[in-house]
Structure formats: C-alpha cells, structure tokens
C-alpha cells in the first residue's frame, strides 16, 4: 500500500498538477499515530538532499535534519550573536542541538573551534559533510544526547566544568 501511495504522490507532484510547486525533494514518513512516528523516510521523488545557502556557505539537508527555514532571519540572528558574544580566535563554541551545523560553521572562521552536538545522527552526518564541503577544519560534530556528550567533552578538556 505504501508503494501505491508513493507512486500516486510522485505522479501528482512531479508529473501532474502538483508539479507547479516545483518540489526539489519529497519523502514519505509512515506514522502509526500522532505519537508514534516510524523513523524511516522513503524518497518519493526528487533529490536525496536539499541544499540551502546561509552566509555564503552551502548546507546539505536531509529529511530528518534541522535547518532554519527563514535563512535571512537566521543570518541576522547569527551576526547579532557573533557581536553580542564577542567571539574571538580564542573562543571555543559549543553548539547544542546543532542540526546541520549552521551556527557552528557560520562561526568557525571567527573562533578557535566549534563542537556541535546533535541527537539526530542523520543531522550529524549532514553537519560533517557541510564542514567538509565548506572547508571548515575547526568544526567537530558529535552524535548523542547533550547530557551524555557534554561529559565526554569536559573530559577532553574542551569545556570547563
């Protein structure tokens, strides 16, 4: 049944009336109920990832990754944070719930290094790919719950207790 639904969606959005929306990517995620969501995403049509630009950096975004959809607002926010936080070449930035690594990578040229933590492993994969594609060598990304990963970071000496 899911394959029939996927084919109907593909036909509508890529070949039929829905093609006017010019989708880049369409996924199906099965939900048993509003509280129980099956984590697997199935590509219906289009690209495996979408790509966005923020502060002249390119970001690969997978279906379960977080990325701020109001890019212009995010750029203004990141510039304001950079000023207020007075980041410098001696700053190590901790980016909690980093999603695709946007904040880490936007700040990376202005700090000693960044460490992003994210529970969604697909988002961490995107963040690592985004760092590589944007030639950011001082950005690291760790998958896991913040409470657990933070202890690891403290042990590494990147953060004070």
C-alpha positions in Angstrom: 0.0 0.0 0.0 2.8 2.4 0.8 4.3 1.9 -2.6 1.0 2.7 -4.3 0.7 5.9 -2.2 4.3 6.8 -3.1 3.7 6.3 -6.8 0.5 8.4 -6.6 2.4 11.2 -4.8 5.3 11.0 -7.3 2.9 11.3 -10.3 1.0 14.2 -8.8 4.0 16.3 -7.6 6.5 15.5 -10.3 4.3 14.7 -13.4 0.9 16.1 -12.7 -0.9 19.2 -11.3 1.3 19.4 -8.3 4.4 19.9 -10.5 3.6 23.6 -10.4 5.1 23.6 -6.8 8.5 22.6 -8.3 9.5 20.4 -5.4 13.2 19.6 -5.1 12.5 16.6 -2.9 9.6 14.6 -1.5 9.7 12.0 1.2 7.1 9.8 2.8 7.3 9.0 6.5 4.9 6.4 7.9 3.0 7.3 11.1 1.1 4.8 13.1 -0.5 7.6 15.2 0.3 11.2 16.0 2.5 10.0 18.9 4.2 7.0 17.2 6.3 8.0 14.2 8.3 5.5 12.3 11.7 7.0 11.8 12.4 5.7 8.2 11.9 8.2 5.4 11.3 6.9 1.9 12.2 9.1 -1.1 9.2 9.5 -3.3 10.9 11.7 -5.9 13.5 14.3 -6.5 16.8 14.8 -4.8 18.1 12.8 -1.8 19.1 16.0 -0.1 18.2 19.7 -0.5 20.8 22.4 -0.4 20.5 25.8 1.1 22.9 28.7 1.4 23.4 30.8 4.6 26.2 33.4 4.9 27.7 32.2 1.7 28.0 28.6 3.0 26.3 25.7 1.4 24.3 23.3 3.6 23.2 19.8 2.7 19.9 19.0 4.5 18.5 15.5 4.8 14.8 14.9 5.7 15.3 14.5 9.4 17.8 17.3 9.9 17.0 20.7 11.4 17.8 23.8 9.3 16.4 27.3 10.0 13.9 27.9 7.2 14.0 31.7 7.5 17.5 32.0 6.1 17.6 35.8 6.1 16.4 35.9 9.7 18.9 33.3 10.7 21.7 35.3 9.1 20.7 38.4 11.1 20.5 36.3 14.3 23.9 34.7 13.7 25.5 38.2 13.1 23.9 39.5 16.3 25.0 36.6 18.3 28.6 36.9 17.0 28.6 40.6 18.1 27.0 40.1 21.5 29.0 37.0 22.4 32.2 38.8 21.3 33.6 35.6 19.8 37.3 35.7 19.0 40.2 33.4 17.9 40.4 32.1 21.5 36.7 31.1 21.7 35.6 27.5 21.6 31.9 27.5 20.6 29.6 24.7 21.9 26.6 24.3 19.5 24.0 22.3 21.4 21.3 20.7 19.2 23.3 21.8 16.1 21.2 20.3 13.4 23.0 20.6 10.1 25.8 22.6 11.8 24.7 26.0 10.6 25.7 28.0 13.7 29.0 26.1 14.1 30.0 26.6 10.5 29.0 30.3 10.3 31.0 31.0 13.5 34.0 28.7 12.7 36.0 31.3 10.8 35.9 33.7 13.8 36.7 31.2 16.6 39.4 28.7 17.7 36.9 25.8 17.1 33.4 24.6 17.3 31.8 21.5 18.8 28.3 20.7 17.6 26.2 18.1 19.5 23.0 16.6 18.0 20.9 13.6 18.9 19.7 13.0 15.2 22.5 11.0 13.6 21.4 12.0 10.1 21.8 15.6 11.0 25.3 15.0 12.4 26.2 13.3 9.1 24.9 16.4 7.2 26.9 18.7 9.6 30.1 16.8 9.0 29.5 16.8 5.2 28.8 20.5 5.4 32.0 21.2 7.3 34.0 19.3 4.6 32.2 20.9 1.7 32.8 24.4 3.2 36.4 23.6 4.1 35.9 24.2 7.8 38.6 22.2 9.6 38.0 23.6 13.1 34.4 22.3 13.4 33.6 18.9 15.1 30.3 17.2 15.4 29.2 14.6 17.9 26.1 12.4 17.9 24.2 11.8 21.1 22.2 13.3 23.9 23.7 16.5 25.1 23.7 15.3 28.7 26.0 12.4 27.8 28.2 14.0 25.2 28.8 17.1 27.4 30.6 14.8 29.9 32.8 13.5 27.2 33.7 17.0 26.0 34.6 18.0 29.6 36.9 15.0 29.8 38.5 16.1 26.5 39.3 19.4 28.1 37.3 21.5 25.6 34.9 22.9 28.2 35.3 23.9 31.8 33.1 22.1 34.3 
